[in-house]
Amino acid sequence: MPGDEGHSFISKAAVENLPLWIKKHMGKELENFYREYCIYGDRYLEKDIEPYVRLPDGRLSVENFNFWKFQKDAPGIDWFIHESQLDLRKRFEYYISVMIDCLQKNRIVDLAKYYGVLAHFIEDACVPAHSVGVDISMDMRLINMIYPPPPSKRGMVTHALLENGWVPFRIKHKPSLLGLNPEEMAMNIFEKVSDAIEYSVSLIIPVLDAFYRNKEQKRKEILSESGKLPAQIISDIIYSVYSTVYAKIKDAERKKLEKVPLSDITPVRRSGWGPAPYFYRPIRKWYFATYGDTSKAIFRRDSLTLNMDGTVKKFKKGIATGAPFRIDYILPEHVYNSLSSLAGMHSRLGAKTKVKFKVIGDGKLVQEEICLPPNGVCNFTASIAGIRELSLITELVNCDMFNTNNNHALWCCPYLLK
């Protein structure tokens, strides 16, 4: 946990950029939120606080987790199953639902307290001390092996160095709409939290390096940097709750939610390797943000290319698969109506392959197409209204599955549409 000071700094930064009408409506409870309620997650034994931190199934909202399992590329039961995603999304959905109910009934004190508990959980998950996982973060053995301290610093409690000692900070952030109902909001909160955790991991070595070099102020500044992304998420949450309850949703905000790249959503499971967008996603994001799309890129620039009528076309969004392959998503109910996507063989690595592409909804076939190289491209417009579990499948047709140079099947520009 970031400590009381860290929780307060993150929570205060989160609400400073809220629209004035929300600030006025919450009144003094907004200050109580970042001074007191965001600490409730650590005071769960107190009788008057317990109702806010206790989940419907009896567990505590801040019950210890291996937070690293919330990362998009993290292994679960095995490398291809995202073990904790749905549990986390359910927690978010519960708190969003309760907050909406409190606001509708004008129970602003309760609203602020539930908001504080949810903020606390997100803040805990996104600090360096927890982002590598609860199991190893208490003694930090792995971290100390990766980046050993100098002799003068041995014996220090590494966990404390990665969570205590913050400086106040502010964020430049315009709150954004996370969804139109609790389940849609929960899915999008998860994606943002998992990104924040990945960023937090990248700050572990810089924090320790500053400490090893006796640069205490620098250590605090880097640690506070880890609070900026969770502050944005926490800001988006209360903004989305208020905007939904009071129907103050701008057309541009609504339109942005109507078309969502499926490749930006974390699957709950996948059956095998997929070079894009999964595996090394944080590295790829960092590299292209720093250097752009150059010939020196770690990943080939043709990772998502289809041969369309003799012309090679490159796509920015997509899912590259090594057929045979299956990838499963859990969608918020009654939110999306259709899936739009191009499907075909990689322009360079699929020249000798014949692949069947399938869209499965709740275990039933929705649409299937067979693509023939070298110019075969299939167009999917699949109805997924009411579907809870969406699966994309690629199957080899009369091909050698062990010849991995020729089984690269692509879903390009896959979008969920409302």
N, C-alpha and C positions, 0 to 999 in steps of 0.2 A: 504494500500500500504506500502511497506517497506521503503519509503522515498528515496530521490535521492541517498543517500549513500548506502542503502541496495540494490537498483536496480543495481547500478554500481558494487558492490562487487559480486553479484550473476552472472551478465553478464560477468564480467572479468574471474571469475572462470570457466565459461562455455567454453570459447574459448581458455584457456591456453593449453589445451590438444589436440587441433585440429592438424591434420597432417600438416606438414610444407608446403606442396604444397597449401593447402587451405589458410593458413596464408599469404603466399606470394601473392596469387592471390587477396585477399581482401586488402592487403597493409594497408595503414593508416586508411581505413574505418573500420577495425577491432577495432582499438582504439576508433574511433568515436562512434562505436556501443556501447561499454560499458561505455564511458564517457558522451555521449549525447543522442544517438538515443533510448536507453532503457528507457529514461525519457519521451519520446514523449507521452506516454499514459496519462500523467498528464498535458500535454500542448496542449490538443486537441482544445482549443479555438483559438490558433494561426493560422492565415490564411494559412501560408506555410506548416504547419504540418497537418492540417485537412485532406487532401487527403489520408494520410497514415493511419489515425486512423478511417476513415469512411468506414463502410461496404457497399457492393452494395445495400442493402436495406435501407440505410440511417442511420442506427443505428451506435453508436460509438463502436469500438472494445472493449473498457473498460467499457461499460455500466454496471452498478451495477447488480450483480447477488447474489442469495443465493448460495454461492460456495459449501456449504455443500450438495447441491443437485447433485453435480458432484461425490459424493462418490458412490462406487459400491452398497452399501446397503441402500442408502438414499431413503426416500419416495418421491414421486412426487405428482401427483393428488391424488393417494392413496398409500398405503404402497408398492404396487407391480408394480408401473409404474415409470420408470426412466424419469422424466419429461424433463430434460435439456440436456440429452446426445446428441441427434442429432443436436441440435442448436450449441452446443460447437464443435462437430465434423465438422460441416459446416464452422465454423469460422476458425478452424485449416486448413481445406482443402482450403479455400479461400486464406489464407496467404501463404501456401505452394505453391499453383499454381502461385500466383503473384511473389513469390521469384524465382521460376523456370524460369518463363518468363523473369524476369530481368536478371538472370544469362545467359540465352541463348542469350540475346541481349547485354550482357556485360555492363549492367547498374548497376555497382557495388555500386554506391552511393545509388540508389533506393533500391537495394537488402538489403543493410545494414540497411536502415531506416525501411523497412517493417519487417525485422528481429528483429529490436529493439522494434517495437510495439508488435509483437507477444511475444517476451521475457517478456515484461512488463506485459502483461495479465497473463502469466503463473506464473510469480513471485508474482503478486497480489493474485492469487488464492491460492498459496501454503504457505502463511505466516500465523502464528497463529491468527493474528487479523482478517483475512477474512475467514479462513477455517471453522469457525463455522457458518458463514452466515452473510450477510450484515445487515439483519434486526435487529439482536441482538448485532452485534459486536460493534456498535458505542457507546453504553452505557454499554455493557457487564453485563447486569443485571443478566442473567442466570449464567454466569461464577462467578460472585461475590456471588451468592447464593450457588453455589456448593463449592466454596473455598473462604469464606469471608476473607477480609483483616483484619489485627489486627487494633486496634483503631488508632494507629499512622499513618496508611496508608490509612485510609478512606478518600474518597473525591478525590483520585487520578484517573486520566483518564486511565482506564484499557486498552482501545484500543491502546493508545499511547505506553504503556509499551510492548505491544505485536507486535509492528511493528517498533519502533525506537530504535536506539542504536545498531549498528552492529560492528563487528570486521572483518577485512579481513580474508579470508579463501581460501584454495585451495582444490581441489578434485583430487583423483586418479581415473581417469575414461578414459577408451578407448571408444571413440564414436562408437555407433552401428547403423546399418542400420534399419530404421523404416518401410521401405516399398519401393516399386518400382514405385508407383504413388501417387499423393496427397491424394486420398481417403483412400488408405491403410495406409499411414503415419498418417493421421488424426485419424483413429481408434486406432492405437497403441499409439499415443500421448495421447489420452484421457485416455487410461488405465494407463499410467504412471503418468499422472497428478492426476487422482483420487487416486492412491496409495500415491502420495506425499501429497495430502490434508489430507488423513487419518493419515499419519505420523505427519503432522503438528499439527493436533488436539492433538496428544499424548504429544506434547511439551508445551501445554498451561499451565498446572498446574506447571511443573518444572520452567517455566519462571516466573510465579507469585510467586512461592515459593522462588526463589532466590531474588526477589525484596522484599518480606516480610521480609527476613532475612538480608537485607542490603548487599547482595552479588552482587553488580552491575556488576562486571566483569563477574561473572558466568552467570548472566542474559543475557548479550550480547553474550556470547559464545553459550548458548543454542539457542538464537534467530538466530544466524548465522548458527547453525546446521540445521535449517529448510530450509535454502537456498541451501543445498547440492543436494537434489534430483531434484529440479527445474533446478539447474545448469547442471545436467547430461542430463535432457530432452532437454534443450536449445542447448547443445553441439551436441546431436544426431540429432537435426533438421537441422542445417546448414551442418553437415556432410552428412546427407541423401540427401539433395538438391544437393550438389556438386557431390556426388558419382553417383547420378542418371543422372544428366546432362552430366557429363563427362564419363559416363559408366565405372567408376572405382569401380566396385562391385566385391568383392572377392567371390569365389565359396562357401566358408563356410558361408558367410553372406546370400547369396541367398538360400542356403540349409536350413538355420535356419528359413526362412520365408515360406518354402514350406509345413510345417506341424505345425499347430497352435492348441493348446488345446482349444476347444470351451468353456470349463469350466473356462478358464482364461479371457473370454470376458464378458463384462457386458451386460446383456439383456436389451432391452428397456421396456419389461413388462413381468410379470409372474403372473399366475392366483392364486397362493396359496403358501403355505409354502414349502420350500425346504431346508432341514438341511445341505446340502453340495452342492456346496461350499458357499452358501449364508447364511447370518445372522452370525454376529460375526466373519467375515472373518479376520479383523485386529487382534483380540485377538488370533485366531487360528494360524495365521502366527507368531505372536510374541511368543506364547507359545512354539511351536515346534522348533522355531529357538533358543530358550533359553534352553529348557529342552530335546528336542528330543522326539521321539515317545516312551513314557514310559507308564507304567500302571497307572501313576498319571495324565495322560492327561485329560484335561477338556472335550475333545470329545473322545468318544469311538474309539478304534483303528479299530473296524470293521464297521465303518460308510460307507465304500464303498467295500462291499464284495459280491461276487457271488458264488453260489454252482455250480461248473463245473465238471460234471461227478463224483460226490461224493467227490470232493476236494474243500474246501473253498479257493478262491483266492481273495487276497486283491489288491485294485487298489489305486493309488495315485491321479489320475485325474478322475473326473467324476461329475455328477449332480444327487443328490439324490432328489427324488420327493415323495410327498404324493398324490398318484393318487386319483381322477382325477386331472390332472395337465397340464398346458400349459406354455411354455416359448418361447419368441420371440426375435430374433436377427435381426438387420439390418446389412447386410454385404456390404463391398465395392464391387462395380459392377465389374464383369469380372476379379476377382482375384482368387477365389477358384472354383475347378471343382467337388469335391466330399466331402462327409461326411462319415467318417469311425467311427463306434462305436459298442461296445457290449451293449446289453440291456437285463435286466432280473430282477428277484425279489431278494431283499436282502436275503442273506443266512440265516439270523436269524429272520427277521421281515416280510418276505413275503411268508412264507411257505404255507399259505392257500389262496393265491390270484392268480387270472388269469387276466392278464393285456394285453391290446393291445397297442403296441408302434407305433407311427406314426411320419413320417418326412413330413412336409408340406413346399412347396416352393411357395412363392407368391400366397398363397391361394389354391394351388392344391396339391393333394396327390402325394408324390414322392415314398414312400415305407412304408409298414406297416407289422408288424409281431405280432403274439400272442404268449406270453410266458406262459408256464404252469409250476407251481412249482412241486417239489422242485428243479429240475435240468435244467429247461428250460432256455436257454440263446440264444438270437437272435443275429445274426451278420448283421449289417447294412453297406452297401456300396452304399450310395445313390448319384446319380448324382445331383449336385446343380449348374452346370455351368449356368451362367447368372441369377441366383436367387438373388433377392434383400432382401426379407424378409424370413428368415428361422425360422420355428417353430418346436419344439419338443413337442409331446403330449403323455400323458399316460392316458388310459381309463380303468376303471374296467369292467370286463366282468362277469356278473352274480355274483357279489360280493357285500358285504355290505360296502358302502363307508364310513360309520360312524365308522367302526371298524378300527381305525387308527393303531392298532398293527399289521395289516396284509396287509397294502397297500403301502409298501415301494418299489417303483420301481426305478431302477437305470439305468442311461446311463453311462457306464464305458469306459474310454479312448476315449471320443468323440473328433475326430480331423478333422479340416478343412484341406483339401489337395489341393495343386495347380496342 
